[in-house]
């Protein structure tokens, strides 16, 4: 019986050391601001909805890109495949636009976007100067032409727009 008590004491000492080290590490991360960023990222990934403005195969391709990263849940992705469905984007925090499909509707999309929402435009072709000027007048907007950069910008925007003032 004494051997069992001694073994349990050693486990107690080990778990105490682990708790103390974890507490010190959490305090260090909090003081450096890392915990706040991680919390905002988790909040952004769990709660924020993404409106995907793309038609037919492009919409599915962008959705698969986000789902394959295993960072996003399928019920947080809203596909908007027609200009008639723009109203579905009202509760979304981030707008992802496939430029080729929605370049004629960019004014309407920008009208739906508030300053708190982010807009990421994925373009495989060059955007004319006039359209770039319209786009650059808004906050939280990014134009991307690489799929890897697209995912990076989405995550960055979810971190930066997930802050809610109390």
N, C-alpha and C positions, 0 to 999 in steps of 0.2 A: 504494500500500500504506500509506503514511503517513496518508493521509486516512481510510482505514478504521480504523486504530489510533486516530486522534484521535477519530473518531465513537464508537468503543467506549469510549474513556476518558470522554467526556462522559456516555454512558449509565451508566458505572460511578459517576461522581460523583453523578448524579441518583438512582440506586438507593441509594447510600450515604445521601444526605440523606433519602430516604423511609424507610429503615430506622431512622435516628436519630430522626426525628420520630415514627414509630410506636412506638418503644421509650419515648420520653418520654411519649407519650399513654397507653400501657398502664400505665406507672408511676403516672401521675396518676390514672387510673381505678381502679387497685388501691388507692391511698391513700384515695380517696373512698369505697370500698366498692362501687362500681358493678359491677366485674367479678364479685364474689362473687354479687351478685343475678342478673346475666346468666347465670352458670354454673348457679345453682340453677334459674332459669327453663328453661334448655335441658335440664337434667337432668329437671326435672319434666315437660316436654312430651314428651321422648323416651322416658322409662322408666316413667312412672306410668300405671296403668290406671284407667279411670273406669267405674264400674258405673252404668248408667242404669236406674233403677227407674221404669218407665212401661209402660203397656199399649197395644197395637196402634198406632194412628196417632200417639199422643203420643210413643212411644219413637222412632219414625222421625223425627219432627219435631225432637226434642232432638238426636238423632244428627246430623241434617243441619245444625242450627245449629252444632254443634261442628266438623263437617267443612268447612262452608262458610267458616269462619274460616281454614282451611288451616294451623292450628297443631297439629292433632291427627291422628294416623294412625288409620285404620279398625280396625286390629288392637288398638289400645289401648282401644277402646270395647266394653264388655260390656253387652249388652241383657238386662235381667231383666224379663220380661213376666208372670211368675206368682210367687205367693208360694212355690210349691214350689221355685223356682230360686234362692232367697236364698243358698244355699251357693256359688253361682258368684261371689259378691262377695268371697270370702275373700282373694284376692290383689290386690284393688283398693285404691288409695290414696285415692280420692275417690268418694263416693256422691252421685249426682245423683238426687233423688227428685221425681217429678211428684206433687204433693200430692193432687190429686183422685183419682188411681188407687191410691195407697198409704196414705191417711190411716188406714185401719183396721189396717195392718201396721206402723205407725211404731215401736211397742214392739219388735217383732222386728228391725227394721232398726237401731234404736239399740243393741240387744243385740249385734248383729254388729259394730258400729262400735267401734274402739278409740280411745284418745286420740290416736294418731298419724295416724288417718284423718280426712279432712275430710268434712263432710256439707253439701250445698247443697240446700235444698228450694225448688223452684219452684212457687209457688202463685198461681193466678189468682183464687182466692177467699179470703175471710177465714178465718184459722185461729183456732179457739176458744182462750180463755185457758188452759184446762187443758192442751191439747196444747202450747201455747207454753211453759208452765212445764216440761213433761217435756223438751222439746227444749232449753231453755236450761240444763239441768243438765249438758249435755255440752260438751266443748271442741271448737273448730274447727267450729262450726255457723253456718250463715247461712240466713236465710229471704229469698227474693227474689220480687218480683212483676213485674219487667220483664226481658225477654229480653236486653237490652243489659247490664244489671247482672248477669245470670246469668253471662255469659261473663267479665265482669270479676272476679267472685268466684271462679270456677273457676281463673282464672289466678293470682289472689292466693293461693289455697289451695295450688296446686301449687308456688308459690315458697316459701311458709312451711312446708310439710310435706315438702319434698324434702331437708331437712338431715338427714344421718345422722351421729351422733357416732362418733368414731374411738376 
